[in-house]
Amino acid sequence: MPTEDPLFQLMPSSQTKIDFVNKVSDTKDFNVFKYRNFYNGGGVAIGDVNNDGKPDIFFTANQGKNRLYLNKGNWEFEDVTDKAGVGGIHKWHTGVTMVDINGDGWLDIYVCNSGEIAGDDRANELYINQKDGTFKEEAHQYGLDDKGLTTQVVFFDYDHDGDLDCFVLNNSYRPIESFGYNRNLRNIRDPRGGHRLYRNGNGHFVDVSEQAGIYGSEIGFGLGVTVADLNNDG
């Protein structure tokens, strides 16, 4: 019988020059027994950050440096992490989203952080594209330096005012059985856990989770998030 050609072909790193590995090493003080999300892994985002028409790739690392690879064409990529200034500030990077957050036509990079590491405040990072191959970290200026145990974020215009708002998905590091059976716990907001909705007000984001009806308790176990108009009301 004739064999059909496969739909996909594995490209070796010797050709692509992508040698990123998200290696995690446990220690006596930091391991899967003390932090249950230790092996959850990191995120990947694909987008054209330099507007040359070719998709570039960003990898997050849990214990190492994040990496940005520019697409040079012909299945070859260049590691421009250091030049771009996007290696990361904090110690446990998780999800990543590329988004044109300021509407200037250039993709920016939002990096989520988590982990229970002493001395690390876990603030999420927002790298604003400087349009010259470099990025500037401005999460605090935008009001998006969320310090929760973030897994991923999604940007969308929930209030139809023409700009992008932000939903932050968090994942508790505590096992579910440790919470007991307090039926009111779901309504108690937690500064580290729980999910949050940030409204974009002229380039500065404000937490509107409570008034929007978003649950934000410590028992939020978010792993993935997507946005859709489920009831077709626009």
ZIGIHU-V857447 format. One record per residue. N is the residue number from 1. SS is DSSP state (A for helix, B for strand, O for the rest). D_CENTER is the distance of its C-alpha to the mean C-alpha in whole Angstrom. Layout:
# ZIGIHU-V857447
N&SS&D_CENTER, N&SS&D_CENTER
This chain:
# ZIGIHU-V857447
1&O&46, 2&O&44, 3&O&40, 4&O&38, 5&O&35, 6&O&32, 7&O&29, 8&O&27, 9&O&28, 10&O&26, 11&O&26, 12&O&26, 13&A&24, 14&A&28, 15&A&28, 16&A&24, 17&O&24, 18&O&20, 19&O&21, 20&O&17, 21&O&17, 22&O&15, 23&O&18, 24&O&18, 25&O&21, 26&O&22, 27&O&25, 28&O&27, 29&O&25, 30&O&22, 31&O&22, 32&O&21, 33&O&24, 34&O&23, 35&O&19, 36&O&19, 37&O&15, 38&O&16, 39&O&16, 40&O&13, 41&O&12, 42&O&9, 43&O&7, 44&B&8, 45&B&9, 46&B&12, 47&B&14, 48&O&17, 49&O&16, 50&O&20, 51&O&21, 52&O&24, 53&O&23, 54&O&22, 55&O&18, 56&B&16, 57&B&14, 58&B&11, 59&B&10, 60&O&8, 61&O&11, 62&O&12, 63&O&15, 64&O&15, 65&O&14, 66&O&12, 67&B&13, 68&B&14, 69&B&17, 70&B&19, 71&B&21, 72&B&25, 73&B&26, 74&O&28, 75&O&25, 76&B&25, 77&B&22, 78&B&22, 79&B&20, 80&O&19, 81&A&17, 82&A&19, 83&A&21, 84&A&18, 85&O&17, 86&O&13, 87&O&14, 88&O&12, 89&O&14, 90&O&13, 91&O&14, 92&O&11, 93&B&8, 94&B&6, 95&B&3, 96&B&3, 97&B&5, 98&B&9, 99&B&11, 100&O&14, 101&O&14, 102&O&17, 103&O&19, 104&O&21, 105&O&20, 106&O&18, 107&O&14, 108&B&12, 109&B&9, 110&B&6, 111&B&4, 112&B&4, 113&B&7, 114&O&10, 115&O&13, 116&O&17, 117&O&18, 118&O&21, 119&O&21, 120&O&17, 121&O&16, 122&O&12, 123&O&12, 124&O&8, 125&B&9, 126&B&10, 127&B&12, 128&B&14, 129&B&16, 130&O&20, 131&O&21, 132&O&23, 133&O&21, 134&O&19, 135&B&16, 136&B&17, 137&B&14, 138&O&15, 139&A&13, 140&A&16, 141&A&18, 142&A&16, 143&O&16, 144&O&12, 145&O&12, 146&O&11, 147&O&13, 148&O&12, 149&O&11, 150&B&8, 151&B&6, 152&B&4, 153&B&6, 154&B&8, 155&B&11, 156&B&15, 157&O&18, 158&O&19, 159&O&22, 160&O&23, 161&O&24, 162&O&23, 163&O&19, 164&O&16, 165&B&15, 166&B&11, 167&B&11, 168&B&9, 169&B&9, 170&B&11, 171&B&13, 172&O&16, 173&O&17, 174&O&21, 175&O&23, 176&A&24, 177&A&27, 178&A&27, 179&A&27, 180&O&30, 181&O&31, 182&O&31, 183&O&30, 184&O&30, 185&A&27, 186&A&24, 187&A&26, 188&O&25, 189&O&22, 190&O&20, 191&O&18, 192&O&16, 193&O&16, 194&O&16, 195&O&14, 196&B&14, 197&B&15, 198&B&15, 199&B&18, 200&B&18, 201&B&21, 202&O&22, 203&O&19, 204&B&19, 205&B&17, 206&B&18, 207&B&18, 208&O&20, 209&A&19, 210&A&22, 211&A&24, 212&A&22, 213&O&23, 214&O&19, 215&O&20, 216&O&18, 217&O&20, 218&O&20, 219&O&20, 220&O&17, 221&B&16, 222&O&12, 223&O&11, 224&O&11, 225&O&11, 226&O&13, 227&O&15, 228&O&19, 229&O&22, 230&O&24, 231&O&27, 232&O&28, 233&O&28, 234&O&26
